[in-house]
Amino acid sequence: MARAPHGTNQPPKIIVKKIYIEGHGGHHGGAWKVAYADFVTAMMAFFLLLWIVGATTEKQRKGIADYFAPTILNTRSLGIGGGGLFGGESILDKSRIGPRSGQANLPQIAIPDAGQGGPATGTGDKGSLRNRQALAEEDRKNFEAMRKRVLRQITASANLSRLASHVRFVPTLEGMRIDLVDDADYSMFALGTTALDTQAADLIGMIATTIKGMQNPIMIRGHTDSVPYGDPRAMNNWMLSSGRAEATRRRLLSGGTPEARFERIEGVADREPLIVKNPEDPRNRRVAITLLYRRGLFGK
């Protein structure tokens, strides 16, 4: 039996020494694998983002971006998500692509045309997107045919034949202008008023019958000479020219011209004289009815 030091019976002290062995710099550990997985995931997300940017339109990209910013999300106008509890669809619906894709409760990367047609939509014979040059050429042919019909009817009418010299057809950049011009011997309106002469009313009614089947918009502009009124506050050439343009519009309307075709009714007083050197010349008093070219691309 071992004797305790110093002659006592206390047990000997036991010292435990722990040795930590380094893992050779850690290159056999797993930390680098986690970092590599994060890198691959980030790259996949990056390439997915590039694909989305290349495969969508600007409007669709804005919709996707707004989907993740709910404070500015407008689901109905952007066509992403639904306005109701289930996005306007049943929760049992499997397909979110189709004519009602704007009501889907999941955003779509590419929303189909849903049978709305391609870039040539509306370019048929009666389409509203027809080629402008083709429309202009067709309008010119219609204008010429209309001019011949009007002149033929004026010549054939004993009541209107004396007004043949008062009707002028002038091709313009805007369309075909029909000028109804006064002279020293005859006035389309009673002097100083907006009351149409009987023969002038018949003439405008005949023109209305001739052009009512056409589709061209119509502009009417009234003109006066520069002879002033006694009290311009009570009546002036601006009021007179505008009133005569409106009287012409009403006569065309009663003759069968559709209301929707009237695009501009205006009076310019004596600001655009026909006889520039003599603003008081009675030939400056006139009404111009212009058949405008049809718009090929909604006014562009």
C-alpha positions in Angstrom: 0.0 0.0 0.0 1.4 3.3 -1.0 2.0 5.8 1.7 0.8 9.4 1.3 3.4 12.0 1.2 4.4 13.8 4.4 3.3 10.8 6.3 -0.5 11.6 5.9 -3.3 9.3 4.8 -4.6 11.7 2.1 -5.1 10.1 -1.4 -2.7 11.2 -4.1 -3.7 13.9 -6.6 -4.7 12.8 -10.1 -3.9 15.2 -12.9 -5.9 14.8 -16.2 -4.3 16.3 -19.3 -6.6 16.9 -22.4 -4.9 17.2 -25.8 -6.9 18.8 -28.6 -5.8 17.7 -32.1 -6.3 20.3 -34.9 -8.0 19.1 -38.0 -5.1 20.0 -40.3 -6.4 23.5 -41.0 -10.1 22.4 -41.4 -9.8 21.5 -45.1 -11.6 18.2 -44.4 -14.5 19.9 -42.6 -18.1 20.8 -44.1 -18.2 24.6 -43.8 -17.0 25.2 -47.4 -19.8 22.9 -48.8 -22.5 25.2 -47.2 -20.8 28.3 -48.8 -20.7 26.6 -52.2 -24.4 25.6 -52.0 -25.2 29.2 -51.3 -23.2 30.4 -54.2 -24.8 27.9 -56.6 -28.3 29.0 -55.4 -27.4 32.6 -55.9 -26.2 31.9 -59.4 -29.4 30.0 -60.3 -31.5 32.9 -59.0 -29.4 35.3 -61.0 -29.8 33.4 -64.3 -33.5 32.9 -63.6 -33.8 36.7 -63.2 -32.0 37.2 -66.6 -34.4 34.8 -68.2 -37.4 36.6 -66.8 -36.1 39.9 -68.0 -35.6 38.6 -71.5 -38.8 36.7 -71.8 -41.3 39.4 -70.6 -42.5 42.8 -71.8 -42.0 46.0 -69.9 -45.6 45.9 -68.7 -45.3 42.4 -67.4 -42.0 43.2 -65.7 -43.7 46.1 -63.9 -46.5 43.8 -62.9 -44.1 41.3 -61.4 -42.2 44.0 -59.6 -45.4 45.5 -58.2 -46.6 42.1 -57.0 -43.7 42.2 -54.5 -44.6 45.7 -53.5 -48.2 45.4 -52.2 -48.4 49.0 -51.2 -48.6 50.0 -54.8 -50.2 46.9 -56.3 -53.1 47.4 -58.6 -54.2 43.9 -59.5 -57.0 44.8 -61.8 -55.2 47.3 -64.0 -52.0 45.3 -64.2 -53.7 41.9 -64.8 -51.9 40.2 -61.9 -53.7 38.7 -58.9 -57.4 39.0 -58.2 -59.5 41.6 -56.4 -61.5 39.1 -54.4 -60.7 36.4 -51.8 -59.8 33.8 -54.4 -58.6 36.2 -57.1 -61.8 36.1 -59.1 -61.5 32.3 -59.6 -62.4 29.1 -57.9 -59.7 27.6 -55.7 -60.3 24.4 -57.7 -59.2 25.9 -61.0 -56.0 24.4 -62.3 -55.3 26.6 -65.3 -54.5 30.3 -64.7 -53.8 31.1 -68.3 -56.6 32.1 -70.7 -59.0 34.9 -71.4 -59.4 35.6 -67.7 -55.8 35.5 -66.8 -56.1 39.0 -65.4 -58.2 37.5 -62.6 -55.8 34.7 -61.7 -54.6 34.7 -58.1 -51.0 33.9 -59.3 -48.9 36.2 -61.4 -48.2 35.1 -65.0 -44.8 35.7 -66.6 -46.4 35.7 -70.1 -50.1 36.4 -70.5 -51.4 35.0 -73.9 -53.4 37.1 -76.4 -56.5 35.1 -75.5 -57.7 35.1 -79.1 -57.4 38.9 -79.6 -55.4 38.6 -82.8 -51.9 39.5 -83.9 -50.3 42.6 -85.3 -52.5 42.6 -88.4 -55.7 42.8 -86.4 -58.2 45.3 -87.9 -56.4 45.6 -91.3 -59.1 44.0 -93.3 -61.4 45.9 -95.8 -63.5 47.3 -92.9 -60.8 47.3 -90.2 -59.9 50.4 -88.2 -56.1 49.8 -88.5 -55.8 49.7 -92.2 -52.7 51.1 -93.9 -52.9 54.9 -94.1 -51.7 55.0 -97.7 -54.3 52.6 -98.8 -57.0 54.5 -96.9 -55.9 57.8 -98.4 -55.9 56.4 -101.9 -59.4 55.0 -101.4 -60.5 58.4 -100.0 -59.2 60.2 -103.0 -61.2 58.0 -105.3 -64.3 58.5 -103.3 -63.8 62.3 -103.2 -63.5 62.4 -107.0 -66.7 60.2 -107.4 -68.5 62.5 -105.0 -67.4 65.6 -106.8 -68.7 64.3 -110.1 -72.1 63.3 -108.6 -72.6 66.7 -107.0 -71.7 68.6 -110.2 -74.0 66.2 -112.2 -76.9 66.8 -109.9 -76.4 70.5 -109.8 -76.4 70.7 -113.6 -79.4 68.4 -113.9 -81.5 70.6 -111.5 -83.2 73.7 -112.8 -83.3 75.1 -109.3 -79.6 74.6 -108.5 -77.9 75.0 -111.9 -77.5 78.8 -111.3 -75.4 78.0 -108.2 -72.9 75.9 -110.1 -70.4 78.8 -110.2 -70.7 79.2 -106.4 -69.5 75.6 -105.6 -65.8 74.8 -105.7 -64.0 71.6 -104.9 -60.5 72.0 -103.6 -58.2 69.1 -102.7 -56.2 69.9 -99.5 -53.8 68.1 -97.2 -56.7 67.4 -94.9 -59.1 66.1 -97.5 -61.6 67.4 -100.0 -62.9 70.9 -99.3 -66.3 72.1 -100.8 -66.4 75.9 -100.8 -69.9 77.5 -101.1 -68.9 81.0 -102.1 -70.9 84.3 -102.3 -70.5 87.0 -104.9 -71.8 90.4 -105.6 -75.0 89.0 -107.1 -75.9 86.2 -104.6 -75.3 85.4 -101.0 -75.8 82.0 -99.4 -77.1 83.7 -96.2 -79.2 86.7 -95.7 -76.8 89.6 -95.2 -75.6 89.9 -91.7 -77.6 86.8 -90.5 -77.2 83.1 -90.2 -80.5 82.4 -92.2 -79.8 80.2 -95.2 -81.3 81.2 -98.6 -83.8 78.7 -99.9 -81.6 77.6 -102.8 -78.5 77.4 -100.6 -80.4 75.2 -98.2 -81.4 72.9 -101.1 -77.8 72.8 -102.3 -76.5 71.8 -98.9 -79.3 69.2 -98.5 -78.3 67.7 -101.9 -74.6 67.6 -100.7 -75.8 65.9 -97.5 -77.6 63.2 -99.5 -74.4 62.6 -101.5 -72.0 62.3 -98.7 -74.1 60.6 -96.0 -72.9 57.1 -97.1 -69.2 58.0 -96.8 -67.2 57.4 -93.6 -65.0 60.5 -93.6 -65.1 63.0 -90.7 -66.4 66.4 -91.5 -65.1 69.9 -90.7 -67.1 73.0 -91.4 -65.5 76.5 -91.3 -67.4 79.8 -91.7 -65.7 82.8 -93.3 -66.8 86.5 -93.6 -65.6 89.6 -95.4 -64.1 92.4 -93.3 -67.1 94.7 -93.4 -67.5 95.6 -89.7 -70.7 95.8 -87.6 -71.9 99.0 -86.0 -71.6 97.6 -82.5 -69.1 94.7 -82.3 -70.2 93.9 -78.8 -73.7 92.9 -80.0 -72.6 91.2 -83.2 -69.3 90.7 -85.0 -67.8 88.7 -87.8 -66.5 86.0 -85.3 -70.1 85.3 -84.2 -71.4 85.5 -87.7 -68.9 83.1 -89.2 -69.4 80.6 -86.3 -73.2 80.9 -86.6 -73.1 80.2 -90.3 -70.9 77.2 -89.8 -73.4 75.8 -87.3 -76.3 76.5 -89.6 -74.6 74.5 -92.3 -74.0 71.7 -89.8 -77.7 71.6 -88.9 -78.7 71.5 -92.6 -76.3 68.6 -93.3 -77.7 66.8 -90.2 -81.3 67.2 -91.3 -80.2 65.9 -94.8 -79.1 62.6 -93.3 -75.4 63.2 -92.3 -74.7 61.2 -89.1 -74.0 63.4 -86.0 -70.9 61.4 -85.1 -69.1 62.4 -88.3 -68.9 66.1 -87.4 -65.4 66.7 -86.1 -64.9 70.5 -86.1 -67.3 73.4 -86.4 -65.6 76.8 -86.4 -65.7 80.3 -87.5 -62.6 82.3 -88.5 -64.3 85.7 -89.3 -62.2 87.6 -92.0 -58.9 86.1 -91.0 -58.5 83.8 -94.0 -59.7 85.9 -97.0 -60.1 84.3 -100.4 -59.4 87.6 -102.1 -56.4 88.7 -100.1 -55.9 92.1 -101.8 -59.5 93.1 -101.0 -60.7 91.8 -97.6 -64.1 93.5 -98.2 -64.8 91.5 -101.4 -68.1 89.6 -101.1 -66.3 86.4 -102.4 -64.6 86.3 -99.0 -68.0 85.3 -97.5 -68.2 81.5 -97.8 -68.7 78.3 -95.9 -66.1 75.5 -96.4 -67.3 71.8 -95.9 -64.2 69.6 -95.7 -64.4 65.8 -95.9 -61.3 64.7 -94.0 -59.1 61.8 -94.7 -59.9 58.8 -92.4 -57.3 58.0 -89.8 -55.4 54.8 -90.3 -53.9 54.5 -86.8 -56.4 56.1 -84.5 -55.3 59.6 -85.2 -51.5 59.0 -85.6 
